[in-house]
Amino acid sequence: MRRSERLRVLANEAIGPYALVRVERGGLDPGVPGQFFMLEAPGRPLPRAMSLCQAPPGELAFLLEAVGPGTRALAATEPGDELNVYGPLGNGYRLEVERPLLVGGGIGVAPLPYLSQRLGAPPALLGFRSDWYAEAAALVPNAEVVVEPILVTEPLADLVRDGHKVMACGPEPMLEAVRAIAPDAQLAWEAPMACGYGACYGCSVEIDGVLQRLCIAGPVLEAPKNGGTHGSPVGPLLHTSRRRATSWAPAGPSPAPPVHATSRPNRGERG
């Protein structure tokens, strides 16, 4: 069940270029892997949407990259600081999967450690831009790691042919390439999220001709069982005022049903 609490920062660890921020769990439920939480840093007016990275007893951990004012403020927190944390929100991965294969690119590795824990440490395939970024691969057991110029999709085709079911998170071009190889993959998409529960419409995407909010319909989408394709937003997600998607199916429970809406993009950062 989603709820909001003010939680104390327990640790802030550097992992390559990323920060792993650990907070006390309080009364929050970690939810389903792939769901997200809204984190409000001290002195920042708007929270940032972050995937849960780890859920050890009594803690919640979030892996983030400092790319803007909000994430820089979160990455600068120290033990003893307090954050307003709201969640879990959105739809996570469907866990009833035979032969799962976790696929991540860059900061898209963030939800995979928790997903790996819940699935019993299945094989993973991770791609990074450099060895420094690839230090985050240590968070995911049983991972094969590739570094540019090798793309994560290059070894993926053989694994899909062997019957593995893909559960992926990463930048949009990577997800589009993964979908071309594994049409039935569960993909965690990214969009600006200012509120996280559908009130601001900042993450609206067009799905089958109807504007839906990705924070409610997603962020994890998969191909519907009766055919069709993913509900993937088409075009550069963070730069268009009208985003479109094809047939879709959420992969997990949503906190509220989607409704028709007018797209009002709001730039944000989601880790």
N, C-alpha and C positions, 0 to 999 in steps of 0.2 A: 504494500500500500504506500502511495506517495505521501510524503509529509515534509515539513521544513523544520530544520533545527540549526542552531548555531553551534558549530563544532570546533574543537581545538585542534590545531595543527600539531602532529606528533613528530614529523620528520619531513625533510625536503632533501632528496637525494639526487645528485647529478648522474645521469646515465647518458653518456655521449652528450649530444646537444640538448637533450630533453631533461625535464625535471619530473621526478616521481614524488608527488605530494601526498603524504599519508595523514589522514585525519581520524580522530576517534569516531567510531560508528554511531554512538548514541543509540537512539531508538530507530534508526533508519534501516530499512530492509535493503540488501544489496540488489535485489531484483534479478532479472534474467540477463545473461550476458548480451551485450548489444544495446541495452537500454542506456539512458544517460541521466546525469544529474546537472542541475544548474548551480554553479559555484559563484558566489559573490565575494570578490576580494576586498580587503579593507580599503576604503577610500574610493572605490569604483561604483558608479551609479547603476550599472547594468551587470547582471551575472553572465557567465559564459557556460555553454553547454559542453560537458565533458563525459566521455565514456568511462565507465568504471573499469579500471585495469586489474586490480586485485582486491580480494575480500578476505584477508586473514581474520581470525577471531578478534572481534573488538575494533576493527579498523576498516576504513575504505581508502583505497589508493588510486590516484589519478595520474596518468602519464600525460604530460603536455609539453608543447613547444612554444616558446615565447616569440610570437609573431606579431603581436599588437599590444596596445595598452592594457587590455584585460588580462591576457595570458602572461604578459610581463609582470603584472602585479601579483598574479597567482604564483608565478615562478620565483618571485622574490620573498614569499612568505617564509617565516621562521617558526621553529617550535615555540608553542605558546600563543601564536597569533590565532585569531578566531575567524572562521568563514561561515557565512550563511549557506547552507546546502539544502537543496530541494530536489526530491526524487524518491524512487526512480520514475522515469518518464519514458514514453514512447514504446515502441515494439522492439523486442530483442530477437535473437536467433531462436528458431525452432530447434530444440535439442534432440528430438527423436529421429536421429539420422544414422544410417548404417555407413560405416567406413568414411567418417568425416575427414576432410582435409582443410586445415586453416590456412588462409592466404592473406598476407598483409603487405602493404607498401608504405614505407616511411612512418609517419605518426599514426597511420592506420593500424599499426601493431597494437595500439592502446587497448582495445577491448579483448585482444586474443589471449592474454594470460588468464584472465578470469574464465573465458570460454574454454580454454584448454583444461583448466581445473575441473570444470563441471562435466567435461566430456571424457575425463580420464587420460589426458595427455596424448591425443592423437597426433599424427604427423602434421607438420606445418611447413609452409614455404613462404619465406620472407624476403623482400627486396628493399635495398637501401641505396642511397646515392653515393655513400662512401663508407669506409670502415668505421669512421667515427660515429656515424649514424647507426651503423650495424651493431654497436654495443647494446642497443635495446633488444637485440635478438636473445640475449641471455635471459630475458624474462619469460620466454616461451620455450618449454621443453620440446625435444624431438624436432627441432627446426632445421631445415636446410636453408642456407642463407646465400643470396646472390647479391652482388654489388655492381652498379653501373660500370661498364656499358651493358652487362647482361641484365635482361629484364626478367621480372618474376614470372612472366607468362611463357618464357622459353621452355622451362622444364615442366610446365603445368600440363601441357597436352597429353603427355604420356601417362601422367598420374590420373587424369580424367578418364582416359581410355581403359585404365585398370579398374575403373569402377568407383573411384573416390568421389564423394559429394562435397562440393566446395562451399565454404563459409568464409566470406572475404570482407575486408575493410581496407580502404586506401583511397588515393586520389581518383577523381572521376575518370581520367583516361585509362588508368589501370583497371578500374571496374568494368568499363566498356569492353576492354580487351579480354578480361576474364569471362564476361558474359558471352562473348563470341565463341569462346572455347567450351564453356560449361553453361548452357542455357538454363539449367535448372538450379544454378547456384543461388545461395542466399547472400545478398549484397547489402552492406551498410553504407547508405548514401549520406552525403553531407550537404547542408544548406544553412544559411544564416538563421539563427534562432535567438530571439531576444527575450522570449518569455518561457518557452519550453512546453507549454500546455495549450497552445492554440488560440490565445487571445490576441496576439499581435499580427498574425498572418504573414510574418516576415519570412517564413519558410514555405510559402505556398508554391505548389507545383501543379501543373495540369496533368491529370490522369484520366484517360478516356474522355477528354473533352470537359472535365469538371475540375475546378480548382480545389485541391485538397491541401491540408497542412502536413508537411513531412514529419513534424514532431509528433503527430498522432497516427498517421497512416504508416509511418516508418519509425526510426530511420532504416530498419532492416526490411527489405522487400524481397520477395521471391516469386518465381513463376507460379501462377495458379495451377491447381491440380487438374483443371479441366482444359488446360491448354493456354496459349497466349504467351506473352513475354513479361519481363519484369516491369514494375512501375518505375522505370529509371528516368529521372529528370534528364532532358536532352539539352545540350549546350552548356556553356560555362556557368555553373550554378551560381556563383557569387557575383556575376556581372550582368545578368539579364533581368528585365522587369517582368518577363512573361516566360515561364519555364513549362515545358511540356513533357509528358510521360505516356507510355503505352500501358497495356493491360497489366494489372498488378494484383498482388495479394499480400497483406501484412503477414509477417512470420510469427508474430506472438500477440499477446493480449494488448489492446490499446486502452488508455485511460478514458477515452471519450470517442464517440462516433464522429467521423468527418462530416463537415457541412460545406455547402457552397460558399465561396468567399471571393473577394477581390484581392488580387495579389498586391501586397505592399512590402516590397523587399526591404530588409534592414540588414546592413552588413554586420557580420559577427564572426566569431571564431569558435570552432568546435574541435576539440582534441580527440 
